[in-house]
Amino acid sequence: MGADVAQSDLRNVAKAAKRLEQARQALGRAIVAAQNSGETIRDIAPYAGLSTSRVHELLRQAKKP
């Protein structure tokens, strides 16, 4: 019974990790869209709840082919 619970917990971890990655990608797309509409990184950062350096990093990642 304990192994079944552990497997269930591990599946939940995997699902949460997938959702986290999807959210990170969505944030990257939103940052790119905001910048394309004329917003600066300094404007975007507080709305994302991130530092400007982290926004720069996400922006670079989102623009990678």
CNS distance restraints for C-alpha pairs under 8 A (distance, minus, plus):
assign (resid   1 and name CA) (resid   5 and name CA) 6.56 0.50 0.50
assign (resid   2 and name CA) (resid   6 and name CA) 6.22 0.50 0.50
assign (resid   3 and name CA) (resid   7 and name CA) 6.10 0.50 0.50
assign (resid   4 and name CA) (resid   8 and name CA) 6.17 0.50 0.50
assign (resid   5 and name CA) (resid   9 and name CA) 6.14 0.50 0.50
assign (resid   6 and name CA) (resid  10 and name CA) 6.16 0.50 0.50
assign (resid   7 and name CA) (resid  11 and name CA) 6.18 0.50 0.50
assign (resid   8 and name CA) (resid  12 and name CA) 6.26 0.50 0.50
assign (resid   9 and name CA) (resid  13 and name CA) 6.28 0.50 0.50
assign (resid  10 and name CA) (resid  14 and name CA) 6.27 0.50 0.50
assign (resid  11 and name CA) (resid  15 and name CA) 6.19 0.50 0.50
assign (resid  12 and name CA) (resid  16 and name CA) 6.09 0.50 0.50
assign (resid  13 and name CA) (resid  17 and name CA) 6.09 0.50 0.50
assign (resid  14 and name CA) (resid  18 and name CA) 6.27 0.50 0.50
assign (resid  15 and name CA) (resid  19 and name CA) 6.32 0.50 0.50
assign (resid  16 and name CA) (resid  20 and name CA) 6.07 0.50 0.50
assign (resid  17 and name CA) (resid  21 and name CA) 6.24 0.50 0.50
assign (resid  18 and name CA) (resid  22 and name CA) 6.22 0.50 0.50
assign (resid  19 and name CA) (resid  23 and name CA) 6.09 0.50 0.50
assign (resid  20 and name CA) (resid  24 and name CA) 6.16 0.50 0.50
assign (resid  21 and name CA) (resid  25 and name CA) 6.22 0.50 0.50
assign (resid  22 and name CA) (resid  26 and name CA) 6.17 0.50 0.50
assign (resid  23 and name CA) (resid  27 and name CA) 6.08 0.50 0.50
assign (resid  24 and name CA) (resid  28 and name CA) 6.21 0.50 0.50
assign (resid  25 and name CA) (resid  29 and name CA) 6.27 0.50 0.50
assign (resid  25 and name CA) (resid  62 and name CA) 7.15 0.50 0.50
assign (resid  26 and name CA) (resid  30 and name CA) 6.14 0.50 0.50
assign (resid  27 and name CA) (resid  31 and name CA) 6.09 0.50 0.50
assign (resid  28 and name CA) (resid  32 and name CA) 6.24 0.50 0.50
assign (resid  28 and name CA) (resid  58 and name CA) 5.64 0.50 0.50
assign (resid  28 and name CA) (resid  59 and name CA) 6.03 0.50 0.50
assign (resid  28 and name CA) (resid  61 and name CA) 7.52 0.50 0.50
assign (resid  28 and name CA) (resid  62 and name CA) 5.18 0.50 0.50
assign (resid  29 and name CA) (resid  33 and name CA) 6.16 0.50 0.50
assign (resid  29 and name CA) (resid  62 and name CA) 6.44 0.50 0.50
assign (resid  30 and name CA) (resid  34 and name CA) 6.09 0.50 0.50
assign (resid  31 and name CA) (resid  35 and name CA) 6.15 0.50 0.50
assign (resid  31 and name CA) (resid  44 and name CA) 7.05 0.50 0.50
assign (resid  31 and name CA) (resid  55 and name CA) 7.59 0.50 0.50
assign (resid  31 and name CA) (resid  58 and name CA) 7.89 0.50 0.50
assign (resid  31 and name CA) (resid  59 and name CA) 6.57 0.50 0.50
assign (resid  32 and name CA) (resid  36 and name CA) 6.02 0.50 0.50
assign (resid  32 and name CA) (resid  59 and name CA) 6.28 0.50 0.50
assign (resid  32 and name CA) (resid  62 and name CA) 7.27 0.50 0.50
assign (resid  32 and name CA) (resid  63 and name CA) 7.78 0.50 0.50
assign (resid  33 and name CA) (resid  37 and name CA) 6.19 0.50 0.50
assign (resid  34 and name CA) (resid  38 and name CA) 6.65 0.50 0.50
assign (resid  34 and name CA) (resid  39 and name CA) 5.58 0.50 0.50
assign (resid  34 and name CA) (resid  44 and name CA) 7.22 0.50 0.50
assign (resid  35 and name CA) (resid  39 and name CA) 4.75 0.50 0.50
assign (resid  35 and name CA) (resid  40 and name CA) 6.04 0.50 0.50
assign (resid  35 and name CA) (resid  41 and name CA) 7.19 0.50 0.50
assign (resid  35 and name CA) (resid  44 and name CA) 7.88 0.50 0.50
assign (resid  39 and name CA) (resid  43 and name CA) 5.96 0.50 0.50
assign (resid  39 and name CA) (resid  44 and name CA) 6.65 0.50 0.50
assign (resid  40 and name CA) (resid  44 and name CA) 6.26 0.50 0.50
assign (resid  41 and name CA) (resid  45 and name CA) 5.96 0.50 0.50
assign (resid  41 and name CA) (resid  52 and name CA) 6.09 0.50 0.50
assign (resid  41 and name CA) (resid  55 and name CA) 6.73 0.50 0.50
assign (resid  41 and name CA) (resid  56 and name CA) 7.20 0.50 0.50
assign (resid  42 and name CA) (resid  46 and name CA) 7.45 0.50 0.50
assign (resid  42 and name CA) (resid  52 and name CA) 6.07 0.50 0.50
assign (resid  43 and name CA) (resid  47 and name CA) 7.53 0.50 0.50
assign (resid  44 and name CA) (resid  48 and name CA) 6.30 0.50 0.50
assign (resid  44 and name CA) (resid  55 and name CA) 7.69 0.50 0.50
assign (resid  45 and name CA) (resid  49 and name CA) 6.01 0.50 0.50
assign (resid  45 and name CA) (resid  50 and name CA) 5.14 0.50 0.50
assign (resid  45 and name CA) (resid  51 and name CA) 5.72 0.50 0.50
assign (resid  45 and name CA) (resid  52 and name CA) 5.41 0.50 0.50
assign (resid  45 and name CA) (resid  55 and name CA) 6.18 0.50 0.50
assign (resid  46 and name CA) (resid  50 and name CA) 6.19 0.50 0.50
assign (resid  46 and name CA) (resid  51 and name CA) 7.50 0.50 0.50
assign (resid  48 and name CA) (resid  55 and name CA) 8.00 0.50 0.50
assign (resid  50 and name CA) (resid  54 and name CA) 6.14 0.50 0.50
assign (resid  50 and name CA) (resid  55 and name CA) 6.52 0.50 0.50
assign (resid  51 and name CA) (resid  55 and name CA) 6.36 0.50 0.50
assign (resid  52 and name CA) (resid  56 and name CA) 6.17 0.50 0.50
assign (resid  53 and name CA) (resid  57 and name CA) 6.27 0.50 0.50
assign (resid  54 and name CA) (resid  58 and name CA) 6.20 0.50 0.50
assign (resid  55 and name CA) (resid  59 and name CA) 5.98 0.50 0.50
assign (resid  56 and name CA) (resid  60 and name CA) 6.21 0.50 0.50
assign (resid  57 and name CA) (resid  61 and name CA) 6.25 0.50 0.50
assign (resid  58 and name CA) (resid  62 and name CA) 5.96 0.50 0.50
assign (resid  59 and name CA) (resid  63 and name CA) 6.21 0.50 0.50
assign (resid  60 and name CA) (resid  64 and name CA) 6.45 0.50 0.50
